[in-house]
Amino acid sequence: MAEFQNYTMNFGPQHPAAHGVLRLVLEMNGEVIQDADPHIGLLHRGTEKLAENKPYNHSIGYMDRLDYVSMMCNEHSYVLAIEKLLGVRPPIRAQYIRVMFDEITRILNHLLWLATHGLDIGAMALFLFCFREREDLVDCYEAVSGTRMHATYYRPGGVYRDLPDRMPRHQNAGNRSDKDIKRLNEDRQGSLLDFLEAFTNRFPGHVDEYETLLTDNRIWKQRTVNIGVVSPERAKQLGFTGPMLRGSGVEWDLRKKQPYEVYANLDFDIPVGVNGDCYDRYLVRIEEMRQSNNIIKQCITWLRDNPGPVMLDDHKFTPPSRVEMKDDMESLIHHFKLFTEGYCIPAGEAYAAVEHPKGEFGIYMVSDGANKPYRVKIRSPGFAHISAMKEMVVGHMLADVVAVIGTVDIVFGDIDR
């Protein structure tokens, strides 16, 4: 037989989104990986420096665009950091709305992860199923913010506006039958909460469908079991958080260990893995979708019974209502000053972290008393995970690299901040 010789191979970049911007330089011995060097910097977003040159509120939309699959969770951390520096807490109703949309975002993230991870290692049908459910949830984003992805819905002091009483309905543009339109609008006859409640009732059945396709599928298990194993001790040393850490068997979740907003009032479990391989991380995320669905149900019940304000009434940093702004000169001045100059925050520093779908997403913010931050440092979960890529793939075959990249759930906007 001919002797194998080592050679170097470029793995990516393939396309300008998600993990397609990753360049891995692999040292190969035949089909076996001996070294892996992840290259970053190809996306080069400069979000931190942009945020340091704009008034505080102007940068909320930048946060959406970091991990563009977990939009509102990114906003949440940024807004919490501002609120810490200001020393304010939003109204309780706004806190429940935030928690509900954090969990909607977690499901959105995990659905896209499952769809693309499945597609990467050969499970084609799942992609269509996951996007079917994602459509309903991005409709909820659109109903509250007017946009399906980059919502800018969380604001210091609360949320942009209360939940709508009427869910937008599909109109017939001539490309569907009336029967089809009627079916699509069945759950849209009431409010956003009614629509979400109908979704939470049917979603566990859909998760069962995903599990029927994958969990005991021998091909899926051959591609994921004992691939990319990380021990609990090593996961902690590498700075893993979120499903990557819990997949290794470490029960750590900021929603339980360092509760923020109203998570302390809600009942949910933390799923953990046993072996720390790709398969366990898959099972953890599947169970997280079920737990998030349960949290959304609890939030819906509370929000139905407890109307109230969703924004603080201090117009030095929260805008007056549109009606006030058009009728009252003082309110117009507040509105104008707020949206042009913004507001000054007392000098100080704060770190605010949330349990983002990918792990611990934190914002470290330093204020020097001006109307824009002196320093914004983003702690993104994906950065620590991608640094472990070499450890996870060395000794595996080339095809296993794809499975490991999928299980890490990388979005490069989050890494190339």
N, C-alpha and C positions, 0 to 999 in steps of 0.2 A: 504493500500500500504506500501511496505517496505520503510524505510527512507533511503535517500541517505547519504553516508558518503564521506567526502573529501578523495581523494587519489592523490598521486604524480605519474606523468607519464613522462617517457623519450620520447621525440619526436625527433628521429634521434640520432646520425648521420646515414645516409643511404648509401652514396657512396662518394668516394674521389674527387668530383668535384662540381663546381658551389655551389648551396645552400645545397648540400648533406652533407657537412662537419659541418653544423649547428647542435648543440645540444640544444634543448629547454627543460627545465624542467618545466612541466606544473602542476599547482595545480588545480585539477578538482573537481567540485561538480556535480557528474553525468556526463552529457555531456557538462556542462558549465564551461568555464575557469575562475578561480578566481585569478590566478597569473601566470606569465610567466617569466622565467629567462633564457635569451640566454647565452650560454657558448661559448666562443671563445678560440682560442689557439690550436685547434686540428690540424690545418694545419701547423702552426709554420714555416714560410718561412725565416724570417730574412733578407729580401731584403735590408733594410736600412743599416744594418751593412755590408752586402756584398758589397754594393755600396761605402761605406766609405773606403774599402780596395782595391779598384781597380782604375786604371786610368779612367778619366771621360767617354771616349768613350766605355770602356769595359762594362759599366753598362746599355747601351741603351737596350740591349736584355733582361735584367732583368725586365725592365719596361713593355715590351710586356706580360710578364708572370704574372703580378699582376692581372689585370682583363683580363683574357684570352679570353674575348669576345669583348673587346674594345681596341685592341692592339695598333694601331697607335696613338690613342688619349693619351694613357699613355706616349708613347715616346715623343709626342709633348710637354707636360708640362716639362719633364726633359730637353729636348733640348732647350726650351725657357729659362729655368733657367740658363743654361750654357751661352746662348747668351746674357742674361742680364748682367751676371758677366763679360763677355768679352767685352760688349759694341758694339756688331755687329748686323746687320740685314741681313738676307739672301736675294738673288735676288728676284725680284717681281714674276718671274715665279715659283720659288720654293715655295713662299708663297701661290700662287694659287693652286699648286699641293698639298700642305699640307692641305689646306682647303677642297679641293675636296676629299682627302682620309679621312679626319676627318668625312665628311658627309657620305661617303661610310661606314665607321666604325659605325656611328650612326645607319644606316639602318641595318647593320649586327647585331648589338647588339639588336635592337628592334625586328628583325625577330626571333632571338633565344629566346628572352624574350616571344614574343607572342606564339611561338611554344610550349615552355615548360610550360608557364602559362596556356595555353589552355589545354595541356595534363594533368596538375595537377588537373584541375577541370572539366575534362570530355569531352573536345572538341578534339577528336582524329584526325580528318582529317586535321586540320590546321597544324599539325606538318609536314606533307608531303609537303603541299603547301609552307610553309615558307622556308623549306630547299631547295626546288627547286630554289627559288630566291637567297638564300645564296650562292649556288654553283657558280652562275655567278660572284658574287662580290668577293668571295675568289679566283677565277681565276684571277681577276684584281690584287689582292695582289701578287699572284704568278708571274704574268707577270712582275711586277716592281721589286720584291725583290728575287724571286726564291723560296719563301716559302708561304704556304697558311695561316699560322697563325702568327707566331712570326717573323715579317718582318725585324726589325732593319733597316727600310728604311729612317727615318728622322735622319739627322746628324747635329751637330752644324755647321751652315753656309749654310744649304740648305737641299737637299735630295740626297740619294745615287747616283741616275742616272736619266736621263730624261725618259719620257714615251716612251715605245717601239713603233716603226713604224709598227710592225707586231704582231698581236695577235696570240699566240700559238694555233694550231688546234688539234682537236681530231684525233688520228690514230686508224685504225681498228685493234683491238687485237684479232679478231676472235669471239668475244662474241656479236657482234652487226651486224645488216644488213647494207649494203652500204647506203641504203635509210636513215636509222637512223643517220649514221655518217654525211651524207650530211646535214640533218636537223640541227644537232648540230653545224655544221660549217658555217651555213648560215651567222651569224653575225660576223664571225671571219675572213672575207676576207680582212679587212683593219687593221687600227691601233687600239691601246687600246681605243683611244678617240671615234673611230667609234663604237666599241663594247659597250662602256659605253653609247653612245648616243642612240643606239638601246634599251639598257636596260631601260634608263630613259623614253623612249617613251611607253614601255609596262608596266612599273611598276605600274603607277596609276591604271590601270585596275586590276592588281593583288590585290592591296590594297582594291579596291572595292569588290573583291571576299571575302577577309577576313571579311569585314564589313557586307556583305550579310549573311555570316555564323554566325556572332556574335552580331553585334551592337543591333539589335532588337530581338535577340533570347531570349525568356522568361526564359529559363533555365540559360543562361549566366547572365541575369540581376538579377535573383533570387540569384545567387552565388556572385554577385559583388556590387549591389546597396546597399548603406548604410552599407557596411562592411568596417571596418578599417577607420572610418571617422576621419580626423584631420582638425581642424579649421585653417584659415590662420595665426592667431596670434600664435597658438601653434606650427605650422609647422616652423615658424621663430625661436621660442624659442628653438626648438629641433635641430636646425641646418640643417634642410632639404635643399636640393638644387635639381636642375634639375627637372625632371617630378614629383617627389614627392612634391616639393614645388609649382610648377605650377598647379598640380592637385588640390591643395587646394585654387587656385584662386590668387596666388601671381605672378605677371608678372615680373619674374627675370630670366635673361638669360645673361651670361657673353658675349656672342657674340654680344649682343646689348648694354648692360650697360657698359662693359669695353672691347671694341672691340680689338682684337689682329689679327695679320696677315692682311688679306684683307677683313674681315667680314664687315667693315664699307662701302665697295664699293658694297656690295651685297644686294639684295632685298629679304627679307623673313619676315614671321610673327612669333610671339611667341604664341602658343596655350596655353590657360589656362582653368582650370576646374571651377566648381561652388560649388560642394558639398564636395570635398576633400575625396571622397570614392574610392574604388577599381575601380569602373566603370569609374569615371572621369579620373583617372590615365591611364586607358586603352585608353580612347578617346584622351588624350593628346599625348600619344606615337604614336597612329595611325596617328594623324595629323602631328606630327614631322617627320614621314617617308615621308609624302607628301612634307613638306617644305624642307627636306634634298634633295629629288629628284630634286626640283626646284633649289636649290643652286648648285647641281652637273651640271645641265644643263647650268647655267650661267658660271661656271668654264670652262666647255668644250668649250663654245663659245669663251671665252677670250684666252684660251690656244691654240686654233687653229690659232688665229690671231696674237699671240705674242710669237714667238720663242725667245730663249735667254738662258743664263747660268742658271743652277740650283744649283750651288755651288759657294761660294766665292773663289776667286783666291789667298787666303793667305795660303801658304802651311805650315805655322807654326801650323795650326790646322785643315786644310782640306787636304786630300791626293791628290797628283798629279795624273793625268790620268795614266792608265796602259801603254799607248804608251810612255809618258814622262818618266815614271819610268824605262822602259826597255832601253831607248835611252840616258838618261842623268844621270850622276853620282850624281849631286846635288839632283835631284828628287828622286833617289834611297835612298840617305841618309835621306831625308825628310820622305819618305815612311817608312823606317825602324825605325827611331826614333819615328814617330807618332804612329805606331802600337805596339811598345814595351813599351816605356816610356810614351807615350801620350804627353800632353802639360801642362804647369803650367798656372793657372788662377790667376790674381791679387787678393789679400786678400779682402774679402767683403762678403756680404750676399745678397740673392735675393729670392723672392717668385714669382713663375709663376704659374698661374692657367688657365685651359681651361674648356670650357663647354663640359665635358665628357658626353657620353650618359646617365650615371646614375646620374650626378650632377656635382658639382665643384670638379675637381681633381687638386690638387696643389702640387708643389714640393718646399719646403723651403730648400735652399742650402747655406751652409757656406763654404767659401774657406779661407785657411790660407796661400795661395800662393804656395802650393805644386801641384803635378800632380794628386792628388786625393782629393775628397772633405773631409773637416774636419767633416761636418755633412750633412746628407741628411734626411729630415723629409718628409714623404709622407702624404698628406691630402687626404684620400680616401673618396668618398661620401657615400659608403655603411656602413661605421663605425657609422656615425651619424644615419643612417636610422635603423640599427639593434638595436640601443639603445632604439628606440621608439617602439620596438616590443610589450613590455608589455602593453603600453597604447593602442595599436591598437587592441589587441586581447582579453583583459579582458572583460568579459560579453558576448562574442561570443561563438558559439559552436566549438567543436573540428575541424569539417570539414572546418570552416572558417579560421583556422590557415593556412591551405594550400593556400587559396586564398590570404591571407595577405602576406605570404612569397613570393608568385609569384608576387604580385603587387609591392613589394619593389624592386624587381629585384636584388637580392643579388648574388654576386659572391665572394666566400670566400677568394680567393687569394688576393683580394682587401682589405679584412678586416684583415686577419692574415698576415700582411705585414712582 
